[in-house]
Amino acid sequence: MKKNIPLALLTAALLSVAGCNPAEKASEPAKTNTAQEVEAKGLDFDKAPEGRLPEGTTPLDYQLELVLDPRKDSFTGKVDIDIQLAEGARHIWLHGKNLDVREVYAQLDDGRQIPAEYREVLDSGVAAVEFAEKIDAGSFKLHIDYSAAFDRNLAGLFKVEEQGDAYALAKSESIQARKYLPGFDEPGLKAPFTVSLTIPEGYAAISNGPELKREAAGDGMEKVTFATTPPMSTYLLSLSVGPFDQVERPAIPPSKYRKEPIPLRGFARKGRGEDMNYILDITPKMVETFETQLQRPYPFKKLDIIAAPQWPSGATELSAAITYREQRILVGDNPAPGTRLALVEVHAHEIAHMWFGNQVTPPWWDDLWLKEGFATWGEALALTIMEPEEGHDLNAATYAIGAMQLDSLASTRAIREPIADNNNIRNAYDSITYSKSLGVIHMVDTYFGAENFRPALGRYLETFSDSVADSPPFYKVIGQETNTPELTETFRSFVEQKGVPQLDIAMDCNSDGKASLVVQQSRYKPLGSPIADASDKWSIPFCFSTDSGVQQCQILTEPRETLEITGGACPNWVMPNAQGSGYYRWNLPKAQWQALIKQFAQFSATEQLSIIDSAFSAFEAGNLTAAPLLEVVRKSAVADKRQVITMPLRYLQKYRDNYLGESQRSAFLNFAQNLYLPILNRSANSSDSDQQMLHSDLLTFMAQVAEDPDSRKQLQEMATAFTGFKQERDAKALSSDLYQAALSVAIQDAGEDFLAHLIKVRAELDDPRFENASANAIGTSNNPKQVETIQALALSDEMGPRESFGLIHYALAQPRVQEQHWEWLQQNFDKVVDKIPAQIRRRTPSLAAAFCDKQHLGELQQLFAQQGDLAPGYQRSLAQAEERIQLCMALEKKGKALMGALPKAVNLAAKQ
């Protein structure tokens, strides 16, 4: 029953709250009201918005002042938000989480102050402000004075300590800004920000706008004021404070599309500023490349690059203040090839975001693809132009194909689908949004022509600059600019429908000499899949080639279509994905598979990647036998490109881990040695960066998967020399590209003492990449005597939150100790969840990824039935983990047959 409280009493209570002693109030924990308390104050608890906030309350401007001293455990702040109300209201919904609000009121245009009360209603950070009287439609200023503790789990405004110094940083994406800023924490509610930070004297302070002034604030503090930003979303808000090294670079010069130079700076923790050189060196050219391709200027007044001592993701595109986990970019002047590749890719991605996501923003998370998909596509776009010989187009192709693994599940999601709950927002940050979108955008760009598509993208950015746009306006602008309805329909069918299209190809050769291709489309479905046999249909840009040398293209729109093959005579073979740019899988009759595989070497690298993927997918759907699949693997091993050679490795590891019998281990080793040792030896001393990466990939595979003794010995010697285990340390003995592989082998092979030695070296060596790789390597210990030590380390302060998650993931994949770690996880699930970063707790079901049996499937389901509430948003990850385990069990017969066919494949290869 709801109780009505007289307004006079409520007003008196609100005035009392507003006048509380700030010092006393700050020491109290933040309050989350019960349903009864909320109802008693006049709000309907059941109507608290679990997803988007109700329309009609629009922020127009933020003025934010914070006192940030990373040496302390908490911070204080006050914010004035100019708000437009469409209708009069007694309360408004907004966001805030774990904030101790000391004062809140509405400042009306006529000068009156209306007392108010702030309450956090939902655990996801939905809050309410209830006013002592109704606020009329129009504009007013909401003032909130508050404090909060620094987060210690890499979410919201958090602090970290490195090498004795403390730093404070804000991780706002997706819905973490509400942990340090009461406001409207939705991407579509953009508004300008004016920020000032009071910080310890001499500390660096970084935000989205250029720094305007510094002035003394007393008690060893100073106030830093920043320029007002363009309208921006809260998830893009940047706040970083600490004793950072600041690296000044010459401004990026004006360009054809921009009249003003762009100030460029780098920030790294104290003593590591010199390691920023590489990323700062490549930034001007990268910005210029995007401006040229999009025909639009860089949209901000400066560009800062921040290396965060710790960060929950690889990087975040905070406007004009891109922030990276330091191990991604502190690489020195001569990084290892794989390290360098990871750096340029992530940097291109984040630079692309300055247009896709920051300048034009999706209004809600269901259109995340419009920022993440286009930023991922932008990586290869810019890098292929900047470095045309480095194979960035092939890397992009492997990422798009990789997304098909997730897209093959019944439990996958569409690129664009409704998100009604704040707890499900982070589930959209997956390979569907990133890499499937990349594949679809690349397919459209290739089929319809860059000369048509890219200028249309520029028009889209111009139309919605500093504003928001979801998919329908995007479709409309792109369709109008290209005057190509098929392009829009292709986007819509792939973006709004989940699954991988499967094209079953048959050749029809008539006696009169005419030949045609019969193409039937459906949704790809592996063995054991619960996917229903539905009439899924896409608008597919389909291109094929034959031995006639002619490529033919057509948009497929019907479930079954017949295409006449030009040239008359029946071809000897058909390649169903010419150029390899189509986001689909395909299958052929047995004879056509054999004819195509014989010609493998003559196809382009992207076409070869398509052949490999479609061969494995056909095998896992029960449509291809082991012999032709292994022939594809053999052909790939003698290809020219690294990406083609290494493409089958993850499949081979999956079959080895799940289906290889103990008596078959020598056959697997023999198969791998025959294929890959010649390449490994040939690439060992190459100066070519791509060959060096190939060597690292194959050495890792041969040592860890094939268990080749010589490869393991080589890696162990590298690891023990680099770490100084029972010898003088050699800092040049090990490339950072091989940190994890070498340390993992040493953990398993160098003796029990190496674990304690490695833990000691982790504490002494200031190398972010080593810190992460060594945590994963510790997880690979297969020694039962070390289990308790490793489990204690995972939950200790010696291990960072991200490193703990990685350690536990690898520990659960070690057969000899897997059961011990699994029992520990079930018994300590609450402690594990509390340790790992908040934004990846929803992914905890994936820790069971190595299981392939009913017993562990049931235990996984029971664990989350009992404790799933500790990991909000876990349901999708659990559904995918369950399905993967079921598919693994369903593939057992085929997998064992493939492993059993290895000796014959080796003998056959020896005769050829």
Secondary structure as UniProt FT lines:
FT   HELIX           7..18
FT   HELIX           22..26
FT   HELIX           35..40
FT   TURN            41..42
FT   HELIX           45..47
FT   TURN            55..56
FT   STRAND          57..67
FT   TURN            70..71
FT   STRAND          74..85
FT   STRAND          89..95
FT   STRAND          100..108
FT   TURN            109..110
FT   STRAND          113..120
FT   TURN            123..124
FT   STRAND          126..135
FT   STRAND          138..149
FT   STRAND          156..162
FT   TURN            163..164
FT   STRAND          165..171
FT   TURN            173..176
FT   HELIX           177..179
FT   TURN            187..188
FT   STRAND          193..200
FT   TURN            201..202
FT   STRAND          204..206
FT   STRAND          211..218
FT   TURN            219..220
FT   STRAND          221..226
FT   HELIX           234..236
FT   STRAND          240..242
FT   STRAND          245..252
FT   TURN            256..257
FT   STRAND          262..268
FT   TURN            270..271
FT   HELIX           273..276
FT   HELIX           277..294
FT   STRAND          303..308
FT   STRAND          315..316
FT   TURN            319..320
FT   STRAND          321..325
FT   HELIX           326..328
FT   HELIX           337..353
FT   TURN            354..355
FT   TURN            357..359
FT   STRAND          360..361
FT   HELIX           365..367
FT   HELIX           369..386
FT   TURN            388..389
FT   HELIX           392..407
FT   TURN            410..411
FT   HELIX           422..428
FT   HELIX           432..436
FT   HELIX           437..448
FT   HELIX           450..463
FT   TURN            464..466
FT   STRAND          467..468
FT   HELIX           471..482
FT   HELIX           485..495
FT   STRAND          501..509
FT   TURN            511..512
FT   STRAND          515..523
FT   TURN            527..528
FT   STRAND          540..546
FT   TURN            547..548
FT   STRAND          551..556
FT   STRAND          560..564
FT   TURN            566..567
FT   STRAND          574..575
FT   HELIX           578..580
FT   STRAND          585..587
FT   HELIX           590..598
FT   HELIX           600..602
FT   HELIX           605..620
FT   TURN            621..622
FT   HELIX           626..637
FT   HELIX           642..646
FT   TURN            647..648
FT   HELIX           649..659
FT   HELIX           662..664
FT   HELIX           665..682
FT   TURN            683..685
FT   HELIX           689..704
FT   HELIX           709..723
FT   TURN            724..726
FT   TURN            731..732
FT   HELIX           736..738
FT   HELIX           739..749
FT   HELIX           753..764
FT   HELIX           768..779
FT   HELIX           784..786
FT   HELIX           787..794
FT   TURN            797..798
FT   HELIX           801..811
FT   TURN            812..813
FT   TURN            815..817
FT   HELIX           818..827
FT   HELIX           829..835
FT   HELIX           838..848
FT   TURN            849..850
FT   HELIX           854..867
FT   HELIX           868..870
FT   TURN            872..874
FT   HELIX           875..890
FT   HELIX           892..900
FT   HELIX           902..911
//
